[in-house]
Amino acid sequence: MIVAADVVVGDCVVHRPGWLSVCDGLIDAVESGEPPAVPDLEFPGGTVVPGFVDQHVHGGGGASYTDGDPGQVRAAAAFHRRHGTTTTVTSTVSASPDELAGIVARLAPLVREGVSAGIHLEGPWIAHSRCGAHAPDRLRVPDLDEIDRLLTIADGTIVMVTIAPELPNALDAVDRFVAAGVQVAVGHTDATYEQTRAAVDHGARVATHLFNAMAPLNHRAPGPVLALTEDPRVVVELIGDGVHLHPALVAGVQQTVGPERTVLVTDAMVAAGMADGDFVLGSLDVYVEDGVARLRSTDAIAGSTATMDSLFARAVAGLVGAPDPMSRDDALLAASVMCSTTPAQVLGRHDIGRLAPGYRADLVVLDEELQVQHVTGIDINTASSAAPRGFAS
């Protein structure tokens, strides 16, 4: 049994004070007031929230997801877990057909084992003009034979794919992935408003890091941003690290489309949690200065060095301080929805993302400054905060 000053269910109520009990790894009760028994863990100033779900992340703590190396994947997942991410999706970057097939083959067993909640193929079917931190020579138009090969290798472990809908064969690719039960995201794109709407009508339901690597909103050519934000079927990702987007824009989108349609993602790469220095993302050289990752070749932002706990704290502060401010309780609920409940729903997971009876006991305890105190299964006081600084690929 866990007792805390606040227990945030996830999308509907804050228990103050609150307690929850766990049996065989599942939550069996969540209530307000005094606990019915002596607690196992007590956090007098703490806030319990559902474990964070990061649906777009490439690595962290000096380790990378992008080439599928099992040791690297385990290390990166463990790093992010120490920061409250109890469910992580392994996001790739654009690679050649054989390279990508090999990466998927290495990642699939880790998904089945539970190290990862699934594979996100970010590219290679994206626009050259909006490639961001993807190697231009690895990009290509969708090929249904390649897609079928990847789906066969993955055997149900691919959960999301990012596609630019203006590419030849893109809508056929959307159809193929949707039929296979894969979430299709629109991103790294110069698509028109009409092309984006067509992709959504074919089943695309996610916006990959809205605004970033995407044609901007224009008064005569509204492009993908308007098409994705106006459609209630679409969930939008935001990289709320204070670097990729202006904080006012993050708060504005959150309040416009609502937490139920907003997912905060780190888009973190190997350098998350590490000192400034040199790293690799896929096949591209990256340098990190003042915590901002950029490509050596173009100075383009190359993912982030953020963790989900920092995004949660930023979201609460941004919503409380917005021009139309929320109460702290409402901000805690909104941040919990965006960091846990909504991404769990995007992934089709009905066992995580809330603190409610029958759900997995995936939880994070935050202190009064919203810093991580405790994560299910981890003693934060003894866990290392990051792997040794290194040059990873």
Long-range contacts (C-beta under 8 A, 24 or more apart in sequence): 1-35, 1-37, 1-38, 1-39, 1-40, 1-41, 2-39, 2-40, 2-41, 2-42, 2-43, 2-48, 2-363, 2-365, 3-35, 3-39, 3-41, 3-42, 3-43, 4-42, 4-43, 4-44, 4-46, 4-47, 4-48, 4-365, 5-43, 5-44, 5-45, 5-46, 5-47, 6-46, 6-47, 6-48, 6-332, 7-32, 7-47, 7-48, 7-355, 8-47, 8-48, 8-49, 8-50, 8-332, 8-333, 8-336, 8-355, 9-354, 9-355, 9-356, 10-49, 10-50, 10-333, 10-336, 10-337, 10-340, 10-341, 10-353, 10-354, 10-355, 10-356, 11-259, 11-260, 11-333, 11-336, 11-337, 11-341, 11-354, 12-333, 13-333, 14-329, 14-332, 14-333, 18-48, 20-48, 20-355, 20-361, 20-363, 22-361, 25-360, 25-361, 26-357, 26-358, 26-359, 26-360, 26-361, 27-355, 27-356, 27-357, 27-358, 27-359, 27-360, 27-361, 28-357, 28-358, 29-357, 30-355, 30-356, 30-357, 41-365, 41-374, 43-365, 43-367, 43-373, 43-374, 45-367, 45-368, 46-365, 46-366, 46-367, 46-368, 46-373, 46-374, 47-332, 47-365, 47-366, 47-367, 47-370, 48-355, 48-363, 48-364, 48-365, 48-366, 49-312, 49-332, 49-335, 49-336, 49-339, 49-340, 49-355, 49-363, 49-364, 49-365, 49-366, 50-336, 50-340, 50-341, 50-352, 50-353, 50-354, 50-355, 50-359, 50-362, 50-363, 50-364, 51-84, 51-85, 51-86, 51-87, 51-340, 51-352, 51-362, 51-363, 51-364, 51-375, 51-376, 52-83, 52-84, 52-85, 52-86, 52-87, 52-308, 52-309, 52-312, 52-339, 52-340, 52-364, 53-85, 53-86, 53-87, 53-88, 53-117, 53-339, 53-340, 53-343, 53-344, 53-347, 53-349, 53-352, 53-353, 54-80, 54-85, 54-87, 54-88, 54-89, 54-265, 54-266, 54-268, 54-308, 54-343, 55-89, 55-120, 55-159, 55-160, 55-237, 55-263, 55-265, 55-343, 55-346, 55-347, 56-89, 56-91, 56-120, 56-122, 56-208, 56-209, 56-237, 56-265, 56-266, 56-267, 57-85, 57-88, 57-89, 57-90, 57-91, 57-265, 57-266, 57-267, 57-268, 58-91, 58-92, 58-93, 58-267, 58-268, 58-269, 58-270, 58-281, 58-303, 59-268, 59-269, 59-270, 59-272, 59-392, 60-266, 60-268, 60-269, 60-270, 60-271, 60-272, 60-273, 60-307, 61-272, 61-273, 61-274, 61-386, 61-387, 62-270, 62-271, 62-273, 62-274, 62-386, 62-387, 62-388, 62-389, 62-390, 62-392, 63-270, 63-387, 63-392, 64-269, 64-270, 64-280, 64-281, 64-392, 64-393, 65-90, 65-91, 65-92, 65-107, 65-116, 66-91, 66-92, 66-93, 66-103, 66-281, 66-282, 66-393, 67-103, 67-106, 67-282, 67-393, 68-92, 68-102, 68-103, 68-104, 68-105, 68-106, 68-107, 68-110, 69-106, 70-106, 70-109, 70-110, 72-392, 73-107, 73-110, 73-115, 73-116, 74-110, 74-115, 75-387, 76-270, 77-115, 77-116, 79-272, 79-273, 79-386, 79-387, 80-266, 80-268, 80-272, 80-307, 80-308, 81-375, 81-378, 82-372, 82-375, 82-378, 82-380, 82-383, 82-384, 82-385, 83-273, 83-307, 83-308, 83-309, 83-310, 83-372, 84-307, 84-308, 84-309, 84-312, 84-364, 84-366, 84-372, 84-375, 85-307, 85-308, 86-352, 86-362, 86-363, 86-364, 86-375, 86-376, 87-117, 87-343, 87-344, 87-347, 87-349, 87-352, 87-362, 88-116, 88-117, 89-116, 89-117, 89-118, 89-119, 89-120, 89-159, 89-160, 89-347, 90-116, 90-118, 90-119, 90-120, 91-119, 91-120, 91-122, 91-267, 92-119, 92-120, 92-121, 92-122, 92-123, 93-122, 93-123, 93-133, 93-134, 93-135, 93-138, 93-281, 93-282, 94-122, 94-123, 94-124, 94-126, 94-131, 94-134, 94-135, 94-138, 94-139, 94-282, 95-123, 95-124, 95-138, 95-282, 95-283, 96-138, 97-146, 97-149, 99-138, 100-124, 100-150, 101-149, 101-150, 101-153, 104-150, 104-153, 104-154, 104-157, 104-158, 105-153, 107-157, 108-153, 108-154, 108-155, 108-157, 111-157, 112-157, 117-159, 117-347, 117-349, 118-157, 118-158, 118-159, 118-160, 118-347, 119-154, 119-157, 119-158, 119-159, 119-160, 120-158, 120-159, 120-160, 120-161, 120-162, 121-150, 121-158, 121-160, 121-161, 121-162, 122-161, 122-162, 122-187, 122-188, 122-208, 123-162, 123-188, 125-161, 125-162, 125-163, 125-164, 125-167, 125-170, 125-173, 126-162, 126-163, 126-164, 126-167, 126-187, 126-188, 126-189, 126-213, 127-164, 127-166, 127-167, 127-188, 127-189, 127-190, 127-191, 129-190, 130-164, 130-188, 130-189, 130-190, 130-213, 130-214, 130-215, 131-188, 131-213, 132-188, 132-212, 132-213, 132-300, 132-301, 132-302, 133-281, 133-282, 133-284, 133-286, 133-295, 133-300, 133-301, 133-302, 133-303, 134-188, 134-282, 134-284, 135-282, 135-283, 135-284, 138-282, 138-283, 141-167, 141-168, 141-169, 141-170, 142-167, 142-168, 142-169, 142-170, 142-172, 142-173, 143-169, 144-169, 144-172, 144-173, 144-176, 147-173, 147-176, 147-177, 148-176, 151-176, 151-177, 151-180, 151-182, 156-181, 158-182, 159-183, 159-347, 159-348, 160-184, 160-185, 160-206, 160-346, 160-347, 161-185, 162-186, 162-187, 162-188, 162-208, 163-187, 163-199, 163-204, 164-188, 164-189, 164-190, 164-191, 165-189, 165-191, 165-195, 165-196, 165-198, 165-199, 165-204, 166-190, 166-191, 166-192, 166-195, 170-199, 171-198, 171-199, 171-202, 174-199, 174-202, 174-203, 174-204, 175-202, 175-203, 177-203, 178-202, 178-203, 181-348, 183-346, 183-347, 185-237, 186-224, 186-228, 187-213, 187-214, 188-213, 188-214, 189-213, 189-214, 189-215, 189-224, 190-215, 190-223, 191-215, 191-223, 191-224, 192-221, 192-223, 192-224, 193-221, 193-222, 193-223, 193-224, 193-226, 193-227, 196-223, 196-224, 196-227, 196-228, 197-227, 197-231, 200-227, 200-228, 200-231, 200-233, 200-234, 204-234, 205-233, 205-234, 205-235, 205-346, 206-234, 206-235, 206-236, 206-237, 206-263, 206-346, 207-234, 207-235, 207-236, 207-237, 208-237, 209-237, 209-238, 209-239, 209-244, 209-265, 209-267, 210-236, 210-237, 210-238, 210-253, 211-244, 211-245, 211-249, 212-239, 212-244, 212-245, 212-301, 229-253, 229-256, 229-257, 232-261, 234-261, 235-261, 235-262, 235-263, 235-342, 235-346, 236-261, 236-262, 236-263, 237-263, 237-264, 237-265, 238-262, 238-263, 238-264, 238-265, 238-338, 239-264, 239-265, 239-266, 239-267, 239-304, 239-306, 240-264, 240-311, 240-314, 240-315, 240-318, 241-266, 241-304, 241-305, 241-306, 241-310, 241-311, 241-314, 242-314, 243-291, 243-292, 243-301, 243-304, 244-301, 244-304, 247-314, 247-318, 248-322, 250-314, 250-315, 250-318, 251-318, 251-319, 251-321, 251-322, 252-322, 254-315, 254-318, 254-319, 254-334, 254-338, 255-319, 255-322, 255-324, 259-333, 259-334, 259-335, 259-337, 259-338, 259-341, 259-342, 260-337, 260-341, 260-342, 261-342, 262-337, 262-338, 262-342, 263-338, 263-342, 263-343, 263-346, 264-308, 264-311, 264-312, 264-315, 264-335, 264-338, 264-339, 265-311, 265-343, 266-304, 266-306, 266-307, 266-308, 266-311, 267-303, 267-304, 267-306, 268-303, 268-304, 268-305, 268-306, 268-307, 269-293, 269-302, 269-303, 269-304, 269-305, 270-392, 271-305, 272-304, 272-305, 272-306, 272-307, 273-305, 273-307, 273-385, 273-386, 273-387, 274-305, 274-386, 274-387, 274-389, 274-390, 275-389, 277-389, 277-391, 278-391, 279-391, 279-392, 280-391, 280-392, 280-393, 282-393, 283-393, 308-339, 309-364, 309-366, 309-370, 309-371, 309-372, 311-339, 312-336, 312-339, 312-366, 312-370, 313-366, 313-369, 313-370, 313-371, 315-339, 316-370
